Amino acid sequence: MKELTFKFFRIAFSFLRKKILFFSQKSKKIISMVRKIKRITFFFLFCDS
């Protein structure tokens, strides 16, 4: 189950990255947001284990 969630998040983040590259003008703000989301997500994933 955890591997599935991890795969899902990896796909989601790669998708987000493509979108961010497309909107490069706003990318700096979005990248910092994505990093925060990533940190929170990994924190919860590792706390569950």
Beta strands, then each sheet from edge to edge (+ up, - down):
end
